[in-house]
Amino acid sequence: MNHPSAEKRVRQTKKRTLQNKVKSSKTRSAVKELRTAISEKNKEKAVTLFPKVQGLLSKLAKSGVIKAKTASRVSSRLATQVNAI
């Protein structure tokens, strides 16, 4: 690469990719923890975890890591499962 702007774009892309991986990994772990609480029929733990998971999903959607409708769908399905306990 000869252009400084191209080199800068590569640096920015690497940094953003790493940040996105960290955010999505954190969110996946939180969703997994919530699903575990749901499968164990632990209502109080699920109720406390759900707003946290919902916030993480919203942040991912807002920053463009996942699509807004994907975040909405996952959140809705988790809400239904939490309410069913």
Residue pairs with C-beta under 8 A, 6 or more apart in sequence:
1 7
1 10
20 63
20 65
23 56
23 59
23 60
23 63
23 65
24 60
24 65
24 66
26 56
27 53
27 56
27 57
27 60
30 49
30 52
30 53
30 56
31 53
31 57
31 74
31 78
33 49
34 46
34 49
34 50
34 53
34 78
34 82
35 78
35 81
37 45
37 46
37 49
38 46
38 78
38 81
38 82
38 85
41 85
42 85
43 82
43 85
46 82
46 85
47 82
50 78
50 79
50 82
53 75
53 78
54 75
54 78
54 79
57 66
57 71
57 74
57 75
58 71
58 75
60 66
60 71
61 67
61 68
61 70
61 71
61 72
